[in-house]
Amino acid sequence: MTSLPVRLAIALAATLIPAASCATMTASPLMTWPDLTRRPHPEPDATIAYGTDPMQKVDLWLPKGRGPHHVVVMVHGGCWQTEIADRRLMDWIADDLRRHGVAVWNIDYRGVDRAGGGYPGTFHDVARAADQLLVSAKRYHLDTRHVAAVGHSAGGHLALWLAARARLPADSPLRTPRPLRIDHVVSLGGLPDLEATAASPDNGCGTAVVARLVGTGRTDPYADTSVPRLLPLGVPQALVNGREDHIIPYRMATDYVARATAMGDKATLHTVPATGHVELIAPESPAWATARALLLAGPPRQ
C-alpha cells in the first residue's frame, strides 16, 4: 500500500492549495500534511485485534506506572476512507497524551472504500473497537469509569457518534445493548452533521462520500448516523477548530454548537487563530495544547 504521507498528499492535494495560498496572509505558514507525517513515528505499547480484517485493530499507548490509568478513545479522520488515513496519523498526539499520564485507545476501522466498510460496517467497526476497551481493560489496568473520546476531522464525527450510541433508534442495526459509555468528547475540526456535509461542496471530503457512509435506499439514512439527529447526547462536548482551516468549513462547528446547546447539551467551541487542519493533531501546536488541556481536565458539569 502507498505510504501514509503520500496517500494524504494525493487525496487532499486540492484542499491544501487554498491553505497554502492563505499562508502568506497569516503570521506563519499553515502546516501541511508532510510537515506532520514525515516525522519519525513513536510506537504504541500494544496492538489489540477486535476482528479479522487488518484494519480491525487498536493501538494502546500506556503511561508509566501500574495504573489503573485514565483512558482516552482516539479516532482518526481521513474522510472516512482507509486509503486516505489510518490510526497511525494520530501517533504523535497519542504519544503526547501517554507522556502526560493518560492511556490512549487509538482505534482503526474499515473505511467506506474498503470491503465491509460503509453502512453499517464502518459504524460497526468503530463501535466494536470502542467496546473492546471493556474487554481488555483489566489486562492493561485501564480505568473505564470515566472515558473521554477525541477525534480529528471525520474522526470527530465518529467520536461524537460513539458518545451518542445510547440514543440510537431502537430499530437501528447499529444499536447494541451495553455500549461503552463516553463521558466527554473533544472534536478536532470535526464534521458532526452529515446532512450539512452532504450539502456543502466546500468541505474537504466532498459530498459523494457521505452517501457511501450512511447507506442508500434507506428511508432516513441520517437517523442513526448523523450526530445532530441524536441530540441531546447528555455528554459535555468541546469542539476545537482552527480559524484558518480550509478543509473543514468553520460554520460546521458554529452551527453544531448552536444546535447542541439549543437541545440542552453543554457544547463549547474553542477557536484557535492562525491554525489550519493539520495543526489540530500536531503535538507542539496551540490547538493541541487546548485539546490536551480539555482532556486532562475531564468533563465539565452538564
Secondary structure as the mmCIF struct_conf table of DSSP 4:
data_model
#
loop_
_struct_conf.conf_type_id
_struct_conf.id
_struct_conf.beg_label_comp_id
_struct_conf.beg_label_asym_id
_struct_conf.beg_label_seq_id
_struct_conf.end_label_comp_id
_struct_conf.end_label_asym_id
_struct_conf.end_label_seq_id
HELX_RH_AL_P HELX_RH_AL_P1 LEU A 4 ALA A 11
TURN_TY1_P TURN_TY1_P1 LEU A 12 LEU A 12
HELX_RH_AL_P HELX_RH_AL_P2 ALA A 13 CYS A 22
HELX_RH_3T_P HELX_RH_3T_P1 ALA A 23 MET A 25
BEND BEND1 THR A 26 SER A 28
HELX_LH_PP_P HELX_LH_PP_P1 PRO A 29 MET A 31
HELX_RH_AL_P HELX_RH_AL_P3 TRP A 33 THR A 37
TURN_TY1_P TURN_TY1_P2 ARG A 38 ARG A 38
BEND BEND2 ARG A 39 ARG A 39
HELX_LH_PP_P HELX_LH_PP_P2 PRO A 40 PRO A 42
BEND BEND3 ASP A 45 ASP A 45
STRN STRN1 ALA A 46 ALA A 49
BEND BEND4 TYR A 50 ASP A 53
TURN_TY1_P TURN_TY1_P3 PRO A 54 MET A 55
STRN STRN2 LYS A 57 TRP A 61
BEND BEND5 LYS A 64 ARG A 66
HELX_LH_PP_P HELX_LH_PP_P3 PRO A 68 PRO A 68
STRN STRN3 HIS A 69 VAL A 75
BEND BEND6 GLY A 78 GLY A 78
TURN_TY1_P TURN_TY1_P4 CYS A 79 TRP A 80
TURN_TY1_P TURN_TY1_P5 THR A 82 ILE A 84
HELX_RH_3T_P HELX_RH_3T_P2 ARG A 87 MET A 90
HELX_RH_AL_P HELX_RH_AL_P4 ASP A 91 ARG A 99
TURN_TY1_P TURN_TY1_P6 HIS A 100 GLY A 101
STRN STRN4 ALA A 103 ILE A 107
TURN_TY1_P TURN_TY1_P7 VAL A 112 ASP A 113
BEND BEND7 ARG A 114 ARG A 114
TURN_TY1_P TURN_TY1_P8 ALA A 115 GLY A 116
BEND BEND8 GLY A 118 GLY A 118
TURN_TY1_P TURN_TY1_P9 TYR A 119 PRO A 120
HELX_RH_AL_P HELX_RH_AL_P5 GLY A 121 TYR A 140
TURN_TY1_P TURN_TY1_P10 HIS A 141 HIS A 141
STRN STRN5 LEU A 142 HIS A 152
TURN_TY1_P TURN_TY1_P11 SER A 153 SER A 153
HELX_RH_AL_P HELX_RH_AL_P6 ALA A 154 ALA A 163
TURN_TY1_P TURN_TY1_P12 ALA A 164 ALA A 164
HELX_RH_3T_P HELX_RH_3T_P3 ARG A 165 ARG A 167
BEND BEND9 LEU A 168 LEU A 168
TURN_TY1_P TURN_TY1_P13 ALA A 170 ASP A 171
TURN_TY1_P TURN_TY1_P14 PRO A 173 LEU A 174
BEND BEND10 PRO A 177 ARG A 178
HELX_LH_PP_P HELX_LH_PP_P4 PRO A 179 ARG A 181
STRN STRN6 HIS A 184 LEU A 188
BEND BEND11 GLY A 189 GLY A 189
HELX_RH_AL_P HELX_RH_AL_P7 LEU A 194 ALA A 198
TURN_TY1_P TURN_TY1_P15 ALA A 199 ALA A 199
TURN_TY1_P TURN_TY1_P16 PRO A 201 ASP A 202
BEND BEND12 ASN A 203 ASN A 203
TURN_TY1_P TURN_TY1_P17 GLY A 204 CYS A 205
BEND BEND13 THR A 207 THR A 207
HELX_RH_AL_P HELX_RH_AL_P8 ALA A 208 VAL A 214
BEND BEND14 THR A 216 GLY A 217
BEND BEND15 THR A 219 THR A 219
TURN_TY1_P TURN_TY1_P18 PRO A 221 THR A 225
BEND BEND16 SER A 226 SER A 226
HELX_RH_3T_P HELX_RH_3T_P4 VAL A 227 LEU A 230
BEND BEND17 GLY A 234 VAL A 235
STRN STRN7 GLN A 237 GLY A 242
TURN_TY1_P TURN_TY1_P19 ARG A 243 GLU A 244
BEND BEND18 HIS A 246 ILE A 248
TURN_TY1_P TURN_TY1_P20 TYR A 250 TYR A 250
HELX_RH_AL_P HELX_RH_AL_P9 ARG A 251 ALA A 262
TURN_TY1_P TURN_TY1_P21 MET A 263 GLY A 264
STRN STRN8 ALA A 267 VAL A 272
TURN_TY1_P TURN_TY1_P22 PRO A 273 ALA A 274
BEND BEND19 HIS A 277 HIS A 277
HELX_RH_3T_P HELX_RH_3T_P5 VAL A 278 ILE A 281
TURN_TY1_P TURN_TY1_P23 PRO A 283 GLU A 284
BEND BEND20 SER A 285 SER A 285
HELX_RH_AL_P HELX_RH_AL_P10 PRO A 286 ALA A 297
HELX_LH_PP_P HELX_LH_PP_P5 PRO A 299 ARG A 301
#
